[in-house]
């Protein structure tokens, strides 16, 4: 009886609903496992880091894929709890090595993210969009109590979410207003502003060249 109960628990995970957050754990059955990878079950490894040596050192080294996967390799025997597994798919060896950290997205803010802001920790908009999608239900509200340059607000706007930004410093409030203004103005105005910011901080030389030198 105990074995039967354990098997029943393994075959199905009861779903639990979290009202207001739009999240629900889906039921997992033996048929789901037998069908191969289907995106059900556990959350993926939602990990992001800055790529620094200190962080990468925390990930253990792994040898990587040792050889080509032909799709005909025998699987280890199971006790049949999850039914028959689908066959493996063919995959050539990557011939790489290192830690699992090399598979994770590492983000750095570029000039298009900074838009001339002097804030010391400007976040990449793409990264903040990923985080908004990760934790915010559709049409939800994002609260950033330390808004900084406003990338969280821009990310929320791009993902169709609402956002409340809180910032104390007047210079950074101006950065936020400028960012949102450029967001609403469109990509052309944003690109123009990015070039002007590069010229202002010396990363781009303000040189019209020989053709337009007289009218610069």
C-alpha positions in Angstrom: 0.0 0.0 0.0 2.8 2.4 0.9 4.5 1.7 -2.5 1.3 2.3 -4.3 0.8 5.6 -2.6 4.4 6.7 -3.4 3.9 5.8 -7.0 0.6 7.8 -7.1 2.4 10.8 -5.6 5.1 10.5 -8.2 2.7 10.2 -11.1 0.8 13.4 -10.2 1.8 16.7 -8.5 -1.2 18.5 -7.2 -1.6 22.0 -8.6 -1.9 25.0 -6.3 -3.3 28.4 -7.5 -1.9 31.7 -6.3 -4.8 34.2 -6.9 -3.7 37.6 -8.0 -0.4 36.5 -9.4 -1.6 34.4 -12.3 0.8 31.5 -11.4 -0.3 27.9 -11.2 1.8 24.8 -10.8 0.6 22.4 -13.5 -0.2 18.8 -12.9 2.5 16.4 -14.1 1.6 12.9 -15.1 3.4 9.8 -16.4 2.3 10.8 -19.9 4.0 14.1 -19.6 7.3 12.4 -18.8 6.9 9.8 -21.5 6.4 12.5 -24.1 9.9 14.0 -23.5 10.8 17.6 -22.6 7.6 19.7 -22.7 8.4 22.6 -20.4 6.2 21.3 -17.6 7.3 20.5 -14.1 9.9 22.8 -12.5 10.8 26.4 -13.2 14.0 26.8 -15.3 17.2 27.9 -13.5 16.4 31.6 -13.3 19.9 32.7 -12.7 21.7 35.8 -14.0 25.1 37.2 -12.9 27.6 39.9 -13.9 30.3 37.6 -15.2 32.9 38.7 -12.6 35.6 36.3 -11.6 34.3 36.1 -8.0 30.8 35.0 -9.1 32.0 32.6 -11.8 34.3 30.9 -9.2 31.2 29.8 -7.3 30.1 27.5 -10.1 31.8 24.1 -10.2 33.7 23.1 -13.3 32.0 20.5 -15.5 33.6 18.5 -18.4 30.9 19.3 -20.9 29.4 16.9 -23.4 31.8 14.0 -23.9 30.8 12.9 -27.3 28.1 13.0 -30.0 24.6 11.9 -29.0 23.3 9.7 -31.8 19.8 9.1 -30.4 20.3 5.4 -30.1 22.1 5.2 -26.7 20.3 3.0 -24.1 18.9 4.7 -21.1 19.4 3.5 -17.6 16.7 1.1 -16.5 13.9 2.6 -14.4 11.3 1.1 -12.2 8.5 2.2 -14.6 7.0 4.8 -12.4 7.1 7.4 -15.2 6.3 5.1 -18.1 8.5 4.8 -21.2 10.8 7.7 -22.0 11.1 9.2 -25.4 14.3 8.6 -27.4 17.2 11.0 -27.3 17.6 13.6 -30.0 20.8 13.7 -32.0 23.3 16.4 -30.9 27.0 16.8 -31.8 29.6 17.3 -29.1 30.3 21.0 -28.2 33.9 20.2 -27.3 33.8 22.9 -24.6 34.7 23.0 -20.9 34.3 25.2 -17.9 31.6 25.8 -15.4 27.9 26.0 -15.9 28.2 29.8 -15.6 29.1 30.1 -19.2 25.5 29.2 -20.2 23.9 32.0 -18.3 23.1 35.4 -19.7 25.6 38.1 -18.6 24.5 41.6 -19.0 26.4 44.9 -19.2 24.7 48.3 -19.8 25.8 50.0 -23.0 25.3 53.6 -24.2 21.8 52.8 -25.5 20.9 51.8 -21.9 22.7 54.7 -20.2 21.5 57.5 -22.5 24.1 59.8 -20.9 23.1 59.1 -17.3 25.9 59.3 -14.7 24.2 56.8 -12.4 26.8 54.3 -11.2 24.6 51.2 -11.6 22.6 51.6 -14.8 20.9 48.2 -15.6 20.5 46.9 -19.2 16.9 47.4 -20.4 16.9 43.9 -21.9 17.8 42.4 -18.5 15.1 44.4 -16.7 12.5 43.3 -19.3 13.5 39.7 -18.6 13.0 40.3 -14.8 9.7 42.0 -15.4 8.5 39.0 -17.5 9.8 36.6 -14.8 7.9 38.0 -11.8 5.1 40.3 -13.1 1.7 39.0 -14.2 0.4 40.6 -17.5 -0.8 44.1 -16.9 0.6 44.1 -13.3 2.4 46.8 -11.4 6.2 47.0 -11.0 7.5 48.9 -7.9 11.0 50.2 -8.0 11.8 52.1 -4.8 15.3 53.1 -6.0 14.6 54.0 -9.7 18.0 55.4 -10.6 18.1 56.0 -14.3 14.7 54.5 -14.9 15.5 51.4 -16.8 13.0 49.4 -14.8 10.3 51.9 -15.8 11.2 51.6 -19.5 11.3 47.8 -19.2 7.8 47.7 -17.6 6.5 49.9 -20.4 7.9 47.7 -23.1 6.4 44.6 -21.4 2.9 46.2 -21.1 3.1 46.5 -17.3 2.5 49.6 -15.2 5.3 50.9 -13.0 5.8 53.1 -9.9 9.2 54.7 -9.7 10.7 56.2 -6.5 13.8 58.3 -6.7 15.3 60.9 -4.4 18.1 62.5 -6.4 17.1 65.4 -8.7 19.7 64.5 -11.3 18.4 60.9 -11.6 14.8 62.1 -11.7 15.8 64.2 -14.7 17.4 61.1 -16.3 14.1 59.2 -15.8 12.0 62.0 -17.4 14.5 62.1 -20.3 14.4 58.4 -20.7 10.6 58.1 -20.8 10.5 61.1 -23.2 12.9 59.4 -25.6 10.9 56.1 -25.2 7.7 57.8 -26.3 9.5 59.8 -29.1 10.5 56.6 -30.9 13.7 54.8 -31.9 15.1 57.5 -34.2 15.2 60.2 -31.5 16.7 57.7 -29.1 19.5 56.8 -31.5 20.2 60.4 -32.0 20.4 61.0 -28.3 22.7 58.1 -27.8 25.2 59.5 -30.3 25.1 62.9 -28.6 25.8 61.2 -25.3 28.8 59.5 -26.7 30.2 62.8 -28.0 29.5 64.5 -24.7 31.6 62.0 -22.7 34.4 61.7 -25.2 33.7 58.2 -26.5 32.9 59.5 -30.0 34.8 62.3 -31.7 32.7 65.2 -32.9 34.1 65.4 -36.4 31.9 65.9 -39.4 34.7 64.8 -41.7 36.0 66.4 -44.9 32.7 66.4 -46.8 30.7 68.3 -44.2 33.5 69.9 -42.2 32.5 73.4 -43.2 28.9 73.0 -42.0 29.6 71.2 -38.8 
